[in-house]
Amino acid sequence: MGEQGQVFAIHTVESWNEQLELSKATKKLVVVDFTASWCGPCRFMAPILADLAKKLPHVTFLKVDVDELEPVAREWGIDAMPTFIFLKEGEKIDELVGASKDDLQQKIDLHSSSPVQTD
């Protein structure tokens, strides 16, 4: 997945599928930022996301441009930007719509610190 502590921009459906497969293989929380270049609130959130990625190397941060990867955005039902989707083991566990730094931090804290269920 490259270096830790950064936001990975996904530019192809193949790359998205690869990241999804990697997320299934790990127990790490994956935060996906569905964004658009023309979206003001998305631009507001970009440096916040980059900062969180530096502080939280145990969380994987992905960025998907909804115009560039429209099939992926459609598949995940994205109709507002920014939308943050939280994945664990390839499964969606939560979602946040809107540019709220505090809400984003709370959801990351909630899901990254939640104990892994073992059977």
C-alpha distance (Angstrom), angle and dihedral (degrees) to the residues before:
residue distance angle dihedral
M1 . . .
G2 3.79 . .
E3 3.76 124.8 .
Q4 3.77 121.0 -8.4
G5 3.75 120.8 -118.5
Q6 3.77 99.1 45.2
V7 3.79 139.9 95.5
F8 3.80 112.4 -110.2
A9 3.79 114.8 -141.8
I10 3.79 111.6 -145.0
H11 3.82 113.7 -148.9
T12 3.81 104.8 168.5
V13 3.79 136.9 44.9
E14 3.82 87.3 -125.1
S15 3.79 90.9 55.9
W16 3.83 90.2 47.9
N17 3.81 91.3 51.3
E18 3.80 89.7 48.2
Q19 3.82 91.6 52.6
L20 3.81 90.4 47.0
E21 3.81 90.2 53.1
L22 3.81 90.7 47.8
S23 3.79 90.5 51.0
K24 3.81 90.1 53.8
A25 3.79 89.8 54.8
T26 3.81 94.7 53.5
K27 3.77 135.8 53.3
K28 3.82 91.2 -134.4
L29 3.76 122.6 124.3
V30 3.82 111.6 -113.6
V31 3.81 118.3 -155.4
V32 3.80 113.8 -163.2
D33 3.80 118.2 -162.8
F34 3.80 110.3 -156.6
T35 3.78 102.1 -159.4
A36 3.81 143.9 158.7
S37 3.80 130.3 -143.6
W38 3.83 91.3 -128.8
C39 3.83 94.0 50.1
G40 3.83 113.8 106.0
P41 3.82 96.3 -163.0
C42 3.83 88.4 49.4
R43 3.80 90.5 55.5
F44 3.82 88.3 48.7
M45 3.82 90.7 54.1
A46 3.84 97.2 44.9
P47 3.85 97.4 83.0
I48 3.81 90.6 41.5
L49 3.80 89.9 54.4
A50 3.82 91.0 47.3
D51 3.81 89.8 50.9
L52 3.82 92.2 49.5
A53 3.81 90.1 49.1
K54 3.82 90.0 55.5
K55 3.81 92.5 48.1
L56 3.82 95.6 43.5
P57 3.82 110.4 46.2
H58 3.82 89.4 162.6
V59 3.84 89.5 67.0
T60 3.81 122.9 70.6
F61 3.82 115.5 -137.7
L62 3.81 120.8 -159.8
K63 3.80 129.0 -177.7
V64 3.82 121.5 -154.6
D65 3.81 122.1 -173.9
V66 3.81 105.6 -142.6
D67 3.81 92.6 -149.2
E68 3.79 93.6 49.0
L69 3.83 94.5 44.6
E70 3.78 101.7 28.5
P71 3.85 93.5 154.6
V72 3.82 90.5 57.5
A73 3.82 92.3 46.9
R74 3.81 90.1 49.1
E75 3.80 92.3 47.4
W76 3.82 90.4 55.1
G77 3.82 94.1 43.0
I78 3.80 96.4 -115.7
D79 3.81 111.8 171.6
A80 3.82 102.8 151.1
M81 3.79 133.5 46.5
P82 2.86 133.2 -100.1
T83 3.79 98.1 29.2
F84 3.78 118.3 165.7
I85 3.78 118.0 -158.1
F86 3.78 120.9 -164.7
L87 3.81 117.0 -148.5
K88 3.77 133.3 -173.2
E89 3.78 120.1 -176.2
G90 3.79 89.5 -10.5
E91 3.82 94.0 -55.5
K92 3.81 126.0 114.1
I93 3.80 108.7 -117.1
D94 3.80 100.8 168.1
E95 3.79 145.6 -4.5
L96 3.79 137.2 -151.3
V97 3.79 123.4 -165.0
G98 3.79 117.9 -162.5
A99 3.78 141.3 30.6
S100 3.80 102.9 -71.2
K101 3.79 114.1 141.9
D102 3.81 92.2 -170.4
D103 3.82 94.8 49.3
L104 3.79 90.8 47.1
Q105 3.81 91.6 50.7
Q106 3.83 91.4 47.6
K107 3.80 93.3 51.7
I108 3.80 92.3 46.6
D109 3.82 90.1 49.7
L110 3.79 91.0 47.6
H111 3.79 96.1 49.9
S112 3.78 101.5 34.2
S113 3.79 93.2 51.4
S114 3.79 95.7 42.1
P115 3.78 110.7 113.8
V116 3.78 116.6 -109.1
Q117 3.79 110.1 -110.9
T118 3.80 114.2 -123.1
D119 3.76 126.0 -168.9
